[in-house]
Amino acid sequence: MLAIKLKQIGKKKQHTFRIIVAEKRSKMGGTNTEDLGFWNPHTNKFGLNKERVQYWIKNGAQPTDTVHNILITGKIIEGKKIPMHKTPAKAAEAPKAETAPEAAPAV
């Protein structure tokens, strides 16, 4: 399955990313099918080849959550952004409401 995802480039603490099309399970430094653009998280600037992004989405490539939000910001696709924050482990495990056991009838 193909995915539109980020490939990290740049120096330590100065990361920039290439937006690529690659196999979903391939490693970040592995080969890619096509290069679609770039994203700089420090300045929040990006550049994308809009026609090629739409082509790959039309042919079944699924964007990752971060790339999905970048595509919405660039108005390439429409929809809601996907929240990227995670819930704490304690909040995810909500306490279950326990009910009192029913009294057994006296014989």
NORKA-V404644 format. One line per field, one symbol per residue. phi: phi as a letter, one per 20 degrees, with the letter a starting at -180 (. if undefined). A space follows every 50 residues. Layout:
phi = ???
This chain:
phi = .ecebecfcoegmcfcceecdbfgefffeffcfbedrcbdffdlebcceg ffffffffeofdfffffgfffffelecdqefefefdefffffeffefeef ffffffd
